[in-house]
């Protein structure tokens, strides 16, 4: 989860910096940054992986029976939220 938050923050900072100088770019000077951005985007974690990592972390962090029972009651709600996010 922490890596996802860090990724969102980094993406936001990068977007702001790009907006500051985007008006100075032409086709020739924007080709290399575009290739680099595409390479970075190809390496990012898939949404399915993010959800699986979150589920794994949650099960490790909250091992108690009470939390497992709560997960049973919220499973349908989580499924609906994940469907909306995809």
C-alpha positions as CSV (number, residue, x, y, z in Angstrom):
1,X,0.0,0.0,0.0
2,X,2.8,2.4,0.9
3,X,4.3,1.9,-2.6
4,X,1.0,2.8,-4.2
5,X,0.8,6.0,-2.1
6,X,4.4,6.9,-3.0
7,X,3.7,6.2,-6.7
8,X,0.7,8.6,-6.7
9,X,2.7,11.3,-5.0
10,X,5.6,10.9,-7.4
11,X,3.2,10.9,-10.4
12,X,1.6,14.1,-9.2
13,X,4.9,15.8,-8.7
14,X,6.1,14.7,-12.1
15,X,2.9,15.9,-13.7
16,X,3.3,19.4,-12.2
17,X,6.8,19.6,-13.4
18,X,5.8,18.6,-16.9
19,X,3.0,21.2,-17.0
20,X,5.6,23.9,-16.2
21,X,7.6,23.3,-19.3
22,X,5.2,21.5,-21.6
23,X,4.5,24.7,-23.6
24,X,8.2,24.8,-24.6
25,X,8.3,21.3,-26.1
26,X,8.0,20.6,-29.8
27,X,7.8,17.2,-31.6
28,X,11.5,16.7,-31.6
29,X,12.2,17.7,-28.0
30,X,9.2,15.8,-26.6
31,X,10.0,12.4,-28.2
32,X,12.6,11.3,-25.6
33,X,10.5,12.3,-22.5
34,X,7.5,10.5,-24.1
35,X,9.5,7.3,-24.6
36,X,10.7,7.5,-21.0
37,X,7.2,8.0,-19.7
38,X,5.9,5.1,-21.7
39,X,8.7,2.9,-20.4
40,X,7.8,3.9,-16.8
41,X,4.1,3.3,-17.4
42,X,4.8,-0.2,-18.7
43,X,6.7,-1.0,-15.5
44,X,4.0,0.1,-13.1
45,X,2.1,-2.4,-11.0
46,X,-1.2,-3.7,-12.4
47,X,-4.4,-2.9,-10.6
48,X,-4.9,-6.6,-9.9
49,X,-1.4,-6.8,-8.3
50,X,-2.2,-3.8,-6.1
51,X,-5.4,-5.4,-4.9
52,X,-3.7,-8.7,-4.2
53,X,-0.9,-7.0,-2.3
54,X,-3.4,-5.1,-0.3
55,X,-5.3,-8.3,0.5
56,X,-2.2,-10.1,1.5
57,X,-1.0,-7.3,3.7
58,X,-4.4,-7.1,5.4
59,X,-4.5,-10.8,6.2
60,X,-1.0,-10.6,7.6
61,X,-1.6,-7.5,9.7
62,X,-5.0,-8.4,11.1
63,X,-4.8,-12.1,12.0
64,X,-7.5,-12.1,14.7
65,X,-10.8,-14.0,14.3
66,X,-12.8,-10.8,14.7
67,X,-11.2,-9.3,11.6
68,X,-11.7,-12.5,9.6
69,X,-15.4,-12.5,10.5
70,X,-15.7,-8.8,9.6
71,X,-14.1,-9.6,6.2
72,X,-16.9,-12.1,5.5
73,X,-19.5,-9.4,6.1
74,X,-17.8,-6.8,3.9
75,X,-16.8,-9.1,1.0
76,X,-19.8,-8.0,-1.2
77,X,-19.1,-4.3,-0.6
78,X,-15.4,-4.8,-1.4
79,X,-16.2,-6.7,-4.6
80,X,-18.5,-3.8,-5.8
81,X,-15.9,-1.2,-5.0
82,X,-13.2,-3.1,-6.9
83,X,-15.5,-3.5,-9.9
84,X,-16.1,0.3,-9.9
85,X,-12.3,0.9,-9.7
86,X,-11.5,-1.2,-12.7
